[in-house]
Amino acid sequence: MLVNEHGLLICLLNKWELEKVALREPNSRKSRGQLVWSMAQVSEFGEIEGFLGDLGTYPAFTLVAFSDEEERCWEWDGVELSGRRPQMPLTSSSYRFEDVRAARASQFLDGLRGRAYHAAVNQEASAYSVRMCRPDAQTWSRSVVRVGEKVSWEYLAEQPELDGEPQRTFVELARR
């Protein structure tokens, strides 16, 4: 995830459920995070598609971008790229993806939003909650981004087993 001084927010979610899709060049697999960071200097929303040309070495992902004027989502399944408006809530999971997506969508449709949704407020953290905890994995961080006259990013580093309050880091940028 990145947000820059132009107020452009770009997020990438792994499509774990499609990890078995064969890459065209399996020995030259690239990090999806590198793709996001390569967009750090993008100043206009329309520039994003220029970074989405040759994706053959990237595993499947969903890329979402938000600006003051627009929001857009691109799905890369390992073979084909498609674009659309994002459908909330966006989610990713390496565990029982369809069940996890349904559980999180239900929470979202029930009116849970913002910090309450992402912090699993009023529910126990589980394999199905956004602030996920299961025996083999957990949510290790959450971010809160605000884009206004300034751009702020609050990063919350979770404790093992989500025990206690996360460590908070706050960064603020002036907007161009």
FENLINQUI-V695469 format. One record per residue. PHI is phi as a letter, one per 20 degrees, with the letter a starting at -180 (999 if undefined). OMEGA is omega in radians with two decimals (999 if undefined). Layout:
# FENLINQUI-V695469
phi->PHI omega->OMEGA
phi->PHI omega->OMEGA
This chain:
# FENLINQUI-V695469
phi->999 omega->3.02
phi->b omega->2.97
phi->c omega->-3.09
phi->c omega->-3.07
phi->f omega->3.07
phi->e omega->3.14
phi->n omega->3.13
phi->e omega->-3.14
phi->d omega->3.14
phi->c omega->-3.12
phi->c omega->3.08
phi->c omega->3.07
phi->d omega->3.08
phi->f omega->3.05
phi->d omega->-3.09
phi->g omega->-3.09
phi->f omega->3.12
phi->d omega->-3.08
phi->g omega->-3.09
phi->e omega->3.08
phi->f omega->-3.07
phi->f omega->3.03
phi->e omega->3.11
phi->f omega->3.14
phi->c omega->-3.01
phi->f omega->-3.12
phi->e omega->-3.13
phi->d omega->3.14
phi->g omega->3.14
phi->d omega->3.08
phi->f omega->3.09
phi->f omega->3.11
phi->f omega->3.10
phi->f omega->3.11
phi->f omega->3.13
phi->f omega->-3.10
phi->f omega->3.10
phi->f omega->-3.12
phi->e omega->-3.02
phi->g omega->-3.09
phi->e omega->-3.14
phi->f omega->-3.11
phi->d omega->3.14
phi->c omega->-3.08
phi->g omega->-3.09
phi->f omega->-3.14
phi->f omega->-3.04
phi->f omega->-3.08
phi->f omega->3.09
phi->f omega->3.13
phi->e omega->-3.04
phi->d omega->-3.11
phi->f omega->-3.09
phi->e omega->-3.08
phi->d omega->-3.03
phi->g omega->-3.13
phi->e omega->3.13
phi->d omega->2.99
phi->f omega->-3.09
phi->g omega->3.14
phi->b omega->2.92
phi->d omega->3.09
phi->d omega->-3.13
phi->c omega->3.11
phi->c omega->3.12
phi->c omega->3.00
phi->c omega->3.10
phi->f omega->-3.03
phi->d omega->-2.88
phi->b omega->2.96
phi->b omega->-3.06
phi->b omega->-3.12
phi->c omega->3.06
phi->c omega->3.11
phi->d omega->3.03
phi->d omega->-3.10
phi->e omega->-3.09
phi->n omega->-3.13
phi->c omega->-3.02
phi->c omega->3.08
phi->d omega->3.06
phi->c omega->-3.13
phi->c omega->3.12
phi->a omega->2.98
phi->f omega->-3.13
phi->f omega->3.07
phi->d omega->-3.07
phi->e omega->-0.02
phi->e omega->3.02
phi->e omega->-3.13
phi->b omega->3.13
phi->b omega->3.08
phi->a omega->3.06
phi->e omega->-3.06
phi->c omega->3.03
phi->l omega->-2.97
phi->g omega->-3.09
phi->f omega->3.11
phi->f omega->3.13
phi->f omega->3.13
phi->g omega->3.14
phi->f omega->-3.14
phi->f omega->-3.13
phi->f omega->3.10
phi->f omega->3.11
phi->f omega->3.10
phi->f omega->-3.12
phi->f omega->-3.14
phi->f omega->3.08
phi->f omega->3.05
phi->o omega->3.11
phi->f omega->-3.09
phi->c omega->3.01
phi->l omega->-3.10
phi->g omega->-3.12
phi->f omega->3.12
phi->f omega->-3.06
phi->f omega->-3.12
phi->e omega->-3.14
phi->l omega->3.13
phi->f omega->3.13
phi->m omega->3.03
phi->b omega->3.10
phi->f omega->3.08
phi->f omega->-3.11
phi->b omega->3.07
phi->f omega->-3.04
phi->d omega->-3.13
phi->e omega->3.12
phi->f omega->3.02
phi->e omega->-2.88
phi->e omega->3.04
phi->b omega->3.06
phi->b omega->-3.04
phi->g omega->-3.06
phi->d omega->-3.09
phi->a omega->3.06
phi->b omega->2.98
phi->f omega->-3.13
phi->d omega->3.10
phi->b omega->3.02
phi->c omega->3.12
phi->c omega->3.03
phi->c omega->-3.11
phi->d omega->3.06
phi->c omega->3.12
phi->d omega->3.11
phi->b omega->3.04
phi->f omega->3.02
phi->c omega->3.07
phi->d omega->3.11
phi->c omega->3.14
phi->c omega->3.03
phi->d omega->-3.12
phi->d omega->-3.11
phi->d omega->3.13
phi->e omega->-3.06
phi->f omega->3.06
phi->e omega->3.06
phi->g omega->-3.11
phi->l omega->3.13
phi->l omega->-3.09
phi->e omega->3.12
phi->n omega->-3.10
phi->f omega->3.09
phi->f omega->3.03
phi->f omega->-3.05
phi->d omega->3.02
phi->c omega->-3.10
phi->c omega->3.12
phi->c omega->3.14
phi->c omega->3.11
phi->c omega->2.98
phi->f omega->3.10
phi->e omega->3.04
phi->e omega->999
